[in-house]
Amino acid sequence: MKKTELKQIIKEEMRKILKEEYIETLDGKKDITNALEEISLAWLDWKTGPATEPSDIKPAQKELINFVIKFLKKNIK
């Protein structure tokens, strides 16, 4: 999965949680974007790492996305 594809998935999932118009008005929007990009970069590092098996990528992708969504639902109240 390419970085742009992962960003699109994250964007779609975030859109389900929050309306985009609210995100654009947040003072810390750049901080949020930077944090999501860090997650994306960490994912790409893991995905392209020497120990990563191709068969592990799809399940790990789903697990990471679910983890981020659960974390946000728990901590953004």
C-alpha positions in Angstrom: 0.0 0.0 0.0 1.3 3.4 -1.0 1.6 6.3 1.4 -1.2 8.2 -0.5 -3.5 5.2 -0.1 -2.9 5.0 3.6 -3.5 8.7 4.0 -6.8 8.3 2.1 -7.9 5.5 4.4 -7.1 7.5 7.4 -8.9 10.5 6.0 -12.0 8.5 5.3 -12.0 7.0 8.7 -11.5 10.4 10.4 -14.4 11.7 8.2 -16.6 9.0 9.7 -15.7 10.2 13.2 -15.7 14.0 12.7 -17.1 16.3 10.1 -14.3 17.8 8.1 -15.5 21.3 8.6 -14.8 21.0 12.3 -11.2 19.8 11.7 -10.4 22.7 9.5 -11.3 25.1 12.4 -9.1 23.4 15.0 -6.1 25.5 16.1 -4.0 22.3 16.3 -4.9 21.1 12.8 -1.2 21.0 11.7 -0.4 19.1 14.9 -3.1 16.5 14.1 -1.9 16.2 10.5 1.7 15.8 11.6 0.8 13.1 14.1 -1.2 11.2 11.4 1.7 11.5 9.0 4.0 10.1 11.7 1.7 7.1 12.0 1.8 6.7 8.2 5.6 6.9 8.1 5.9 4.4 10.9 3.5 2.1 9.0 5.6 2.4 5.8 8.8 1.6 7.8 7.2 -1.5 9.2 5.7 -2.5 5.9 8.9 -2.3 4.0 11.0 -3.7 6.8 13.0 -6.9 6.2 11.0 -8.9 8.8 7.6 -8.1 7.3 5.9 -10.9 5.5 3.6 -10.0 2.7 0.8 -12.1 4.2 1.0 -9.9 7.4 0.4 -6.6 5.7 -3.4 -6.7 5.2 -4.2 -8.0 8.8 -1.7 -5.5 10.3 -3.2 -2.6 8.3 -6.7 -3.5 9.6 -5.3 -3.8 13.1 -3.5 -0.4 13.0 -6.6 1.4 11.6 -8.8 -0.2 14.2 -6.3 0.7 17.0 -6.2 4.4 15.9 -10.0 4.6 15.6 -10.5 3.0 19.1 -7.8 5.3 20.5 -9.5 8.4 19.1 -13.0 7.3 20.2 -11.7 6.7 23.7 -9.6 9.9 24.1 -11.6 12.5 22.1 -14.6 13.3 24.2 
